[in-house]
Amino acid sequence: MTNIVKGTKDILPAEAALWQTMESAALKVFGRYGYGEIRTPILEHTELFARGVGETTDIVNKEMYTFEKSGRSLTLRPEGTAGVVRSFIENGMHRLSPPVKLWYKGPMFRYERPQAGRLRQFHQVGAEVFGIEGPAADAEVILLAVDYLNALGLPDLEVELNTLGCSACREDYKNNIRGVLKSELKDLCPDCQSRYDKNPLRILDCKNLQCNAILAGFLNQPMNPICDECGAHFDEVKKLLDAQNVKYNLNNTLVRGLDYYNRTVFEIKFGLFGSQNAVCGGGRYDGLVKTLGGPDTPAVGWAMGMERLASLLELIEPEKTDAYIVCDDTSAAFTLASQLRTAGITTETDLSGKKIQKQLEKAAKTARYAIFPGGKQAGVKNLATGEQVSIANEDLISYFQNN
């Protein structure tokens, strides 16, 4: 027998319901904000990611699935933003009246060590806004992410905020990091020693425990100098979030793992999920459209890992069906279930001839009510309170529509 490829996962029917919940919530919440869905190819030219994501990132250096075909280097997409930007340029969306609001979902691919909530084939849902330079766009995408997670029923969310500033601020930031860490360079991991010259911001995103311990000693140092214009932008983002009662923490070491970010960056974390608690990350990337050959266009967005979201949703008690028909007459139960389903009432029944006690046990776990058919009336038991009433068969549908 051939086993599944390491780092990939089958989504079986029991779990697929969670994915349908995530996808339907995205369609509803993003539509409410005026975002349109975009579906880009899984396969793109390698240079798109080398130029867009950044040649100094771990993604480009270590994690991409790349192969040669007909003299061209092709790559399975490791993230969604670069492909969306490519489509934005190629399809002339930069000529549309701003803002252009897009969202996407689908599989991504990175070669890395599989772990909880992180696979080699994984899925993301994300949102991007093009054409708005002002801080209102930053605040809106953060609020969109919070609303989406709230719609899924996720509590205890923590928003972490930072600003990287403009390109000039970033250079000062890099130089400050080099100065602060110069004496510690020999103790950093080999990757961070390489990053020290190429892109020291990546050091702040390192997952090596020894590097984290070194960085902990500098967390409160003002390494991130921001010009007046970038400072005013960030202040307005915070003011807009305050007005919407979005709680956030400032984190001056938050830089995100991709080279295209500038100014506002953020992560949203779930406080009950241990060390792997970041469920959303994003920020502003004003220079990316121009870098990839389009006109100079401001942009901001985020992405969420859907496997991570599914793991969170499993911690929440699943929504129960309206009714479970408990009956030893499979044919009669099947007919009644069909009538209730046609009326929009979610209904389950036993199809395998289990004993009544086993059916009752299943009903208690999966349904709000148990129905006991019998002649012209049916017993209907509220499985939360234990209360049972008799309902005429012709009144069953209206009973459930009102309860």
Secondary structure, 3 states (H helix, E strand, C coil): CCCCCCCCCCCCHHHHHHHHHHHHHHHHHHHHCCCEECCCCCEEEHHHHHHHCCCCCHHHHHHCEEEEECCEEEEECCCCHHHHHHHHHHCCHHHCCCCEEEEEEEEEECCCCCECCECCEEEEEEEEEECCCCHHHHHHHHHHHHHHHHHCCCCCEEEEEEECCCHHHHHHHHHHHHHHHHHHHHHCCHHHHHHHHHCHHHHHHCCCHHHHHHHHCCCCCCCCCCCHHHHHHHHHHHHHHHHCCCCEEECCCCCCCCCCCEEEEEEEEECCCCCCCEEEEEEECCCHHHHCCCCCCCEEEEEEEHHHHHHHHCCCCCCCEEEEECCCCHHHHHHHHHHHHHCCCCEEECCCCCCHHHHHHHHHHHEEEEEEEECCEEEEEECCCCCEEEEEHHHHHHHHHCC
